[in-house]
């Protein structure tokens, strides 16, 4: 037992030296590549799933848009506990307080699984009224319920997977988190057509495939964390310590608000598109999936930056934090500009790939063109917000986290369709993105100026 603890301590010391001593840019790239691969494969699976379901009909495609709100809630739970525990955990590891970091990890993991179980219970009980509350039409509702039933059953594993992915990443173990997520996503791409078409289970088969594969990913990630992670996941480290719980809540609140508001925003988009028929809901669902695919690359880059930020912020190496931030902003902006050009050039073909209905294509291509106008600005928004959250700046991170989908999108998606009809639905999101960019710049300047005061301590920065 003593020998095992000694080996883990040596591993933790080695990881500390790596995270605080190696050149920042290649370190971020090394951690970001597995995260990017994980996100891209997961998003590719989502697009493949959308493609297969699109072959079943327009109403089935619309059901994906309804289910997306529920999946966002699962992500909200997973990210709340994963980022909440992970942010503080990486800072504690930067201070070399590994016992405290292990307790934070246990609170994050077991809290996520527990809340996922509550979502299963209440989600299944309230499933019928819930799909209508999320903007479903009478024709879409049966398919949304079929798709969501197995996914809700697997909610504890889905939430736990998102959390465990974050807990591994914040330890600088992105490669291991990639193995778990990619394994489940690839298997899902194989199982989905078998369940949908070969076994003739339709959209229920798509949901069942997702539930099974998320469970497999969860199992792999738990095994990885127990066997090869810097910190060991064990129930013995689970403590009802108010200070630790407060840290998890403070660190995870921006993620919870961002994801929860995202779920509300998707519901508002569905409700706004509802008067224009199933084709409008299906088109906006496809565009949202395409935008998620684009954003997943930048999120992966930010996820590579976060453990570097946390370790070095905890160690007081503020110049390394700033260097990593500017590197990520530059790279993300160039990547998003390339995506915007590519998506706008092939917008009709991309929409038609997922649903060949002419009405869906007509609505979707315009929405995608408009989205491409704001895409290059998303890098600054996301990297700034991820940096603030990792530094423990709960207030500013929470505010900017809800700006895009809550402060701006929800009012815009209510008002603009009343003024411009369907065009208002299509322009609401890009308008919200641009307004978020304008809001982010002055707030991030304040954070960077405070961080530049090399003589100031961490408390000085946290007063932002």
C-alpha positions as CSV (number, residue, x, y, z in Angstrom):
1,X,0.0,0.0,0.0
2,X,2.8,2.4,0.9
3,X,4.6,1.5,-2.3
4,X,1.5,2.3,-4.4
5,X,1.2,5.6,-2.6
6,X,4.8,6.3,-3.3
7,X,4.4,5.6,-7.0
8,X,1.4,7.9,-7.2
9,X,3.3,10.6,-5.4
10,X,6.2,10.3,-7.8
11,X,3.8,10.4,-10.7
12,X,2.2,13.5,-9.4
13,X,5.6,15.2,-8.9
14,X,6.6,14.3,-12.4
15,X,3.3,15.7,-13.8
16,X,3.8,18.9,-11.8
17,X,7.3,19.4,-13.3
18,X,5.9,18.8,-16.8
19,X,3.0,21.2,-16.5
20,X,4.9,24.0,-14.9
21,X,8.3,23.6,-16.6
22,X,7.8,22.6,-20.2
23,X,7.3,25.2,-23.0
24,X,3.7,26.4,-23.0
25,X,2.8,26.2,-26.6
26,X,3.9,22.6,-27.3
27,X,2.4,21.6,-24.0
28,X,-1.0,23.0,-24.9
29,X,-0.8,21.3,-28.3
30,X,0.1,18.0,-26.8
31,X,-2.9,18.2,-24.4
32,X,-5.3,19.7,-27.0
33,X,-4.8,17.2,-29.8
34,X,-6.5,14.3,-27.8
35,X,-9.2,16.6,-26.6
36,X,-9.8,17.8,-30.2
37,X,-9.9,14.2,-31.5
38,X,-12.4,13.3,-28.8
39,X,-14.6,16.2,-29.5
40,X,-14.4,15.7,-33.3
41,X,-15.2,12.0,-33.1
42,X,-18.1,12.7,-30.7
43,X,-19.5,15.4,-32.9
44,X,-18.9,13.2,-36.0
45,X,-21.0,10.6,-34.3
46,X,-23.7,13.1,-33.6
47,X,-23.7,14.1,-37.3
48,X,-23.8,10.5,-38.4
49,X,-26.7,9.9,-36.0
50,X,-28.4,13.0,-37.5
51,X,-27.8,11.6,-41.0
52,X,-29.2,8.2,-40.3
53,X,-32.3,9.6,-38.5
54,X,-32.8,12.0,-41.4
55,X,-33.4,9.0,-43.6
56,X,-36.4,8.2,-41.6
57,X,-38.3,11.4,-42.2
58,X,-38.6,15.1,-41.4
59,X,-40.5,14.6,-38.1
60,X,-37.7,12.2,-36.9
61,X,-35.1,14.9,-37.8
62,X,-37.1,17.4,-35.8
63,X,-37.1,15.0,-32.8
64,X,-33.3,15.3,-32.6
65,X,-33.8,19.1,-32.1
66,X,-36.1,18.4,-29.2
67,X,-33.9,15.7,-27.7
68,X,-30.9,18.1,-27.9
69,X,-32.3,20.1,-25.1
70,X,-32.3,17.1,-22.8
71,X,-28.8,16.1,-23.8
72,X,-27.7,19.6,-23.0
73,X,-29.1,19.1,-19.5
74,X,-27.0,16.0,-19.1
75,X,-24.0,17.8,-20.4
76,X,-24.7,20.6,-17.9
77,X,-24.6,18.2,-15.0
78,X,-21.5,16.5,-16.3
79,X,-19.7,19.7,-17.0
80,X,-20.8,21.2,-13.7
81,X,-19.1,18.5,-11.6
82,X,-16.3,17.8,-14.1
83,X,-15.2,21.5,-14.4
84,X,-16.2,22.4,-10.9
85,X,-14.0,19.7,-9.4
86,X,-11.4,19.8,-12.1
87,X,-10.7,23.6,-12.0
88,X,-10.0,23.5,-8.3
89,X,-8.2,20.1,-8.6
90,X,-5.7,21.4,-11.1
91,X,-5.0,24.5,-9.0
92,X,-4.5,22.3,-5.9
93,X,-2.1,20.0,-7.9
94,X,-0.3,23.1,-9.0
95,X,0.1,23.9,-5.2
96,X,1.1,20.2,-4.8
97,X,-1.9,19.6,-2.4
98,X,-2.7,16.1,-4.0
99,X,-4.8,14.8,-1.1
100,X,-7.2,17.7,-1.3
101,X,-7.3,17.3,-5.1
102,X,-8.3,13.6,-4.7
103,X,-11.2,14.6,-2.5
104,X,-12.4,17.2,-5.1
105,X,-12.3,14.5,-7.7
106,X,-14.4,12.1,-5.6
107,X,-17.0,14.8,-5.0
108,X,-17.2,15.6,-8.7
109,X,-17.6,12.0,-9.9
110,X,-20.1,10.7,-7.3
111,X,-22.1,13.9,-7.4
112,X,-22.4,13.7,-11.2
113,X,-23.6,10.1,-11.1
114,X,-26.1,10.9,-8.3
115,X,-27.6,13.8,-10.1
116,X,-27.8,11.7,-13.3
117,X,-29.9,9.2,-11.5
118,X,-32.3,11.9,-10.4
119,X,-32.6,13.0,-14.0
120,X,-33.4,9.4,-15.0
121,X,-36.2,9.2,-12.5
122,X,-37.9,12.6,-13.1
123,X,-37.2,12.5,-16.9
124,X,-39.0,9.2,-17.4
125,X,-41.9,10.3,-15.2
126,X,-42.4,13.6,-17.0
127,X,-41.3,12.6,-20.5
128,X,-44.6,13.2,-22.3
129,X,-45.3,16.7,-21.0
130,X,-41.6,17.5,-21.2
131,X,-41.2,17.0,-25.0
132,X,-44.1,19.4,-25.7
133,X,-42.6,21.9,-23.2
134,X,-39.4,21.7,-25.2
135,X,-41.2,22.9,-28.4
136,X,-42.3,19.6,-30.0
137,X,-45.2,19.4,-32.5
138,X,-47.8,16.7,-32.3
139,X,-46.1,14.8,-35.1
140,X,-42.6,15.1,-33.7
141,X,-43.5,14.2,-30.0
142,X,-43.8,10.4,-30.4
143,X,-40.4,10.2,-32.1
144,X,-38.8,12.4,-29.5
145,X,-40.1,10.2,-26.7
146,X,-38.9,7.0,-28.4
147,X,-35.4,8.5,-28.9
148,X,-35.1,9.9,-25.3
149,X,-36.4,6.9,-23.3
150,X,-33.2,4.8,-23.5
151,X,-31.0,7.8,-23.2
152,X,-32.7,8.9,-20.0
153,X,-32.2,5.4,-18.6
154,X,-28.5,5.8,-19.2
155,X,-28.4,9.4,-17.8
156,X,-26.1,8.5,-14.8
157,X,-23.5,7.1,-17.2
158,X,-23.9,9.9,-19.6
159,X,-23.4,12.5,-16.9
160,X,-20.6,10.5,-15.4
161,X,-18.8,10.3,-18.7
162,X,-18.7,14.0,-19.2
163,X,-17.5,14.5,-15.6
164,X,-14.8,11.8,-15.8
165,X,-13.6,13.2,-19.1
166,X,-13.0,16.6,-17.4
167,X,-11.4,15.1,-14.3
168,X,-8.8,13.2,-16.5
169,X,-8.1,16.3,-18.6
170,X,-7.5,18.6,-15.7
171,X,-4.8,16.1,-14.5
172,X,-3.1,16.5,-17.8
173,X,-4.3,13.0,-19.0
174,X,-6.1,14.0,-22.2
175,X,-5.0,10.9,-24.1
176,X,-6.7,8.6,-21.6
177,X,-10.0,10.6,-21.7
178,X,-9.8,10.4,-25.5
179,X,-9.6,6.6,-25.5
180,X,-12.8,6.4,-23.5
181,X,-14.8,8.9,-25.5
182,X,-13.6,7.8,-28.9
183,X,-14.2,4.1,-28.2
184,X,-17.9,4.8,-27.4
185,X,-18.4,7.2,-30.3
186,X,-16.9,4.8,-32.9
187,X,-19.0,1.9,-31.6
188,X,-22.0,4.2,-31.8
189,X,-21.5,4.9,-35.4
190,X,-21.4,1.1,-36.0
191,X,-24.4,0.2,-33.8
192,X,-26.8,3.0,-34.9
193,X,-27.4,1.8,-38.5
194,X,-27.7,-1.7,-37.3
195,X,-30.3,-0.8,-34.7
196,X,-32.2,1.7,-36.8
197,X,-32.4,-0.3,-40.1
198,X,-31.2,-3.9,-39.7
199,X,-33.2,-4.5,-36.5
200,X,-35.9,-2.1,-37.7
201,X,-36.0,-0.2,-34.4
202,X,-36.2,3.2,-36.1
203,X,-35.4,6.2,-34.0
204,X,-35.7,4.2,-30.8
205,X,-32.8,2.1,-32.0
206,X,-30.7,5.3,-32.4
207,X,-31.4,6.3,-28.8
208,X,-30.7,2.7,-27.6
209,X,-27.3,2.7,-29.5
210,X,-26.4,6.0,-27.9
211,X,-27.3,4.7,-24.4
212,X,-25.3,1.5,-24.8
213,X,-22.2,3.3,-26.1
214,X,-22.3,6.0,-23.5
215,X,-22.3,3.3,-20.9
216,X,-19.3,1.6,-22.5
217,X,-17.5,5.0,-22.6
218,X,-18.3,5.5,-18.9
219,X,-16.9,2.1,-17.9
220,X,-13.7,2.7,-19.9
221,X,-13.1,6.1,-18.3
222,X,-13.7,4.9,-14.8
223,X,-11.2,2.1,-15.3
224,X,-8.7,4.5,-16.8
225,X,-9.1,6.9,-13.8
226,X,-8.6,4.1,-11.3
227,X,-5.6,2.5,-13.0
228,X,-3.5,5.1,-14.7
229,X,-4.6,8.6,-13.6
230,X,-2.3,10.8,-11.4
231,X,-5.0,10.8,-8.7
232,X,-6.9,7.7,-7.7
233,X,-10.6,7.7,-7.7
234,X,-11.9,6.0,-4.5
235,X,-15.0,6.5,-2.3
236,X,-12.7,6.8,0.7
237,X,-11.8,10.3,-0.5
238,X,-15.5,11.4,-0.7
239,X,-15.9,13.9,2.1
240,X,-18.8,16.1,3.1
241,X,-16.5,19.1,3.5
242,X,-18.4,22.4,3.1
243,X,-15.3,24.1,1.8
244,X,-14.6,21.5,-0.9
245,X,-18.3,21.4,-1.9
246,X,-18.3,25.2,-2.2
247,X,-15.2,25.0,-4.4
248,X,-16.9,22.5,-6.7
249,X,-20.0,24.7,-6.9
250,X,-18.1,27.8,-7.5
251,X,-15.9,26.3,-10.2
252,X,-18.8,24.5,-11.9
253,X,-21.4,27.2,-11.8
254,X,-20.3,28.9,-15.0
255,X,-20.6,25.5,-16.8
256,X,-23.9,24.7,-15.3
257,X,-25.3,28.1,-16.2
258,X,-23.8,28.0,-19.7
259,X,-25.2,24.6,-20.4
260,X,-28.6,25.1,-18.7
261,X,-29.1,28.4,-20.5
262,X,-28.1,26.6,-23.7
263,X,-30.9,24.1,-23.1
264,X,-33.4,26.9,-22.6
265,X,-32.1,28.6,-25.7
266,X,-32.5,25.5,-27.9
267,X,-36.0,25.1,-26.6
268,X,-36.7,28.8,-27.4
269,X,-35.3,28.2,-31.0
270,X,-37.6,25.2,-31.4
271,X,-40.6,27.1,-30.1
272,X,-39.8,30.1,-32.4
273,X,-39.4,27.7,-35.4
274,X,-42.6,25.8,-34.5
275,X,-45.0,28.1,-36.4
276,X,-43.0,27.5,-39.5
277,X,-43.5,23.7,-39.4
278,X,-41.4,20.6,-39.0
279,X,-39.0,21.6,-41.8
280,X,-37.9,24.7,-39.8
281,X,-37.3,22.7,-36.6
282,X,-35.4,20.1,-38.6
283,X,-33.3,22.7,-40.4
284,X,-32.3,24.5,-37.2
285,X,-31.5,21.2,-35.6
286,X,-29.1,20.4,-38.4
287,X,-27.4,23.8,-38.3
288,X,-27.0,23.5,-34.6
289,X,-25.2,20.2,-35.0
290,X,-22.9,21.6,-37.7
291,X,-22.0,24.5,-35.4
292,X,-21.3,22.2,-32.5
293,X,-19.0,20.3,-34.8
294,X,-17.1,23.5,-35.6
295,X,-17.0,24.7,-32.0
296,X,-15.8,21.3,-30.8
297,X,-12.4,22.0,-32.3
298,X,-12.0,25.2,-30.4
299,X,-13.4,23.6,-27.2
300,X,-10.7,20.9,-27.6
301,X,-8.0,23.6,-27.9
302,X,-9.4,25.3,-24.8
303,X,-9.5,22.0,-22.9
304,X,-5.8,21.6,-23.7
305,X,-5.2,25.0,-22.3
306,X,-7.2,24.6,-19.1
307,X,-5.0,22.1,-17.2
308,X,-1.9,24.3,-18.2
309,X,-3.8,27.3,-16.9
310,X,-4.9,25.7,-13.7
311,X,-1.5,24.2,-12.8
312,X,0.4,27.4,-13.5
313,X,-2.1,29.7,-11.9
314,X,-2.0,27.5,-8.8
315,X,1.8,27.7,-8.9
316,X,1.8,31.5,-9.3
317,X,3.3,31.3,-12.8
318,X,1.1,34.0,-14.3
319,X,3.2,34.8,-17.4
320,X,2.8,31.2,-18.5
321,X,-1.0,31.6,-18.1
322,X,-1.0,34.7,-20.3
323,X,1.3,33.2,-22.9
324,X,-1.0,30.2,-23.2
325,X,-4.1,32.4,-23.5
326,X,-2.8,34.5,-26.4
327,X,-1.6,31.4,-28.2
328,X,-5.0,29.8,-28.0
329,X,-6.8,33.0,-29.1
330,X,-4.7,33.3,-32.2
331,X,-4.9,29.6,-33.2
332,X,-8.7,29.4,-32.6
333,X,-9.4,32.5,-34.6
334,X,-7.5,31.2,-37.7
335,X,-9.2,27.8,-37.4
336,X,-12.7,29.3,-37.1
337,X,-12.1,31.6,-40.1
338,X,-11.2,28.5,-42.2
339,X,-14.3,26.7,-41.0
340,X,-16.5,29.7,-41.8
341,X,-15.2,29.9,-45.4
342,X,-15.7,26.1,-45.9
343,X,-19.2,25.9,-44.4
344,X,-20.5,28.9,-46.2
345,X,-19.1,27.6,-49.6
346,X,-20.9,24.3,-49.2
347,X,-23.9,25.2,-47.1
348,X,-26.7,23.8,-49.4
349,X,-24.8,20.5,-49.9
350,X,-24.2,20.1,-46.2
351,X,-27.8,20.6,-45.2
352,X,-29.0,18.3,-48.0
353,X,-26.6,15.6,-46.8
354,X,-28.6,15.3,-43.6
355,X,-32.1,15.9,-45.0
356,X,-32.9,16.2,-48.7
357,X,-36.3,17.9,-48.2
358,X,-36.1,21.1,-50.3
359,X,-37.8,23.1,-47.7
360,X,-35.3,22.0,-45.0
361,X,-32.4,22.8,-47.3
362,X,-33.8,26.3,-48.2
363,X,-34.2,27.2,-44.5
364,X,-31.0,25.6,-43.3
365,X,-28.6,27.0,-45.9
366,X,-29.6,30.6,-45.0
367,X,-29.3,29.9,-41.3
368,X,-25.8,28.4,-41.9
369,X,-24.6,31.3,-44.1
370,X,-25.6,33.7,-41.3
371,X,-23.9,31.6,-38.6
372,X,-20.7,31.7,-40.6
373,X,-20.6,35.5,-40.3
374,X,-20.1,35.3,-36.5
375,X,-18.1,32.1,-36.3
376,X,-14.6,33.7,-36.4
377,X,-15.4,35.7,-33.2
378,X,-16.2,32.6,-31.2
379,X,-12.6,31.8,-30.4
380,X,-12.1,34.9,-28.2
381,X,-15.4,34.2,-26.5
382,X,-14.7,30.6,-25.6
383,X,-11.0,30.7,-24.7
384,X,-11.6,33.8,-22.5
385,X,-14.5,32.2,-20.7
386,X,-12.6,28.9,-20.2
387,X,-9.6,30.8,-18.8
388,X,-11.7,32.8,-16.3
389,X,-13.4,29.6,-15.1
390,X,-10.2,27.7,-14.6
391,X,-8.8,30.7,-12.6
392,X,-11.8,30.5,-10.3
393,X,-13.3,33.8,-11.3
394,X,-16.8,32.5,-10.8
395,X,-18.7,35.8,-11.2
396,X,-17.2,37.0,-14.5
397,X,-17.0,33.5,-15.9
398,X,-20.7,32.8,-15.0
399,X,-21.8,36.1,-16.6
400,X,-20.0,35.6,-19.8
401,X,-21.0,32.0,-19.9
402,X,-24.7,32.9,-20.1
403,X,-24.2,35.9,-22.4
404,X,-24.3,34.1,-25.7
405,X,-27.3,31.8,-25.1
406,X,-29.1,33.6,-22.3
407,X,-28.5,37.3,-22.0
408,X,-28.6,37.8,-25.8
409,X,-30.1,34.8,-27.7
410,X,-33.2,34.2,-25.6
411,X,-34.5,37.8,-26.0
412,X,-33.5,37.9,-29.6
413,X,-35.2,34.6,-30.5
414,X,-38.4,36.0,-28.9
415,X,-38.3,39.4,-30.5
416,X,-36.7,39.0,-34.0
417,X,-39.2,36.4,-35.3
418,X,-42.0,38.8,-34.5
419,X,-40.3,41.4,-36.6
420,X,-38.8,39.4,-39.4
421,X,-40.6,36.0,-39.4
422,X,-38.5,33.0,-40.2
423,X,-35.5,35.3,-41.0
424,X,-35.6,36.4,-37.4
425,X,-35.1,32.8,-36.3
426,X,-32.1,32.4,-38.6
427,X,-30.3,35.6,-37.5
428,X,-30.8,35.4,-33.8
429,X,-27.8,33.2,-33.0
430,X,-25.2,35.1,-35.1
431,X,-26.4,38.4,-33.6
432,X,-26.1,36.9,-30.1
433,X,-22.5,35.7,-30.9
434,X,-21.4,39.2,-32.1
435,X,-22.9,40.9,-29.0
436,X,-21.1,38.3,-26.8
437,X,-17.8,39.2,-28.5
438,X,-18.3,42.9,-27.8
439,X,-19.1,42.1,-24.2
440,X,-16.1,39.8,-23.7
441,X,-13.4,42.2,-24.9
442,X,-13.5,44.8,-22.1
443,X,-14.0,42.2,-19.3
444,X,-11.1,40.1,-20.5
445,X,-8.9,43.2,-20.7
446,X,-9.6,43.8,-17.0
447,X,-8.7,40.1,-16.2
448,X,-5.4,40.3,-18.2
449,X,-4.4,43.6,-16.6
450,X,-4.9,42.3,-13.1
451,X,-3.0,39.1,-14.1
452,X,-0.1,41.3,-15.4
453,X,0.6,42.7,-11.9
454,X,3.3,40.2,-11.2
455,X,3.7,41.4,-7.7
456,X,0.0,40.9,-7.0
457,X,-1.2,37.6,-5.4
458,X,-4.1,35.4,-6.6
459,X,-6.6,37.1,-4.4
460,X,-6.0,40.4,-6.2
461,X,-7.0,38.7,-9.5
462,X,-10.0,37.0,-7.9
463,X,-11.5,40.3,-7.0
464,X,-12.5,40.9,-10.7
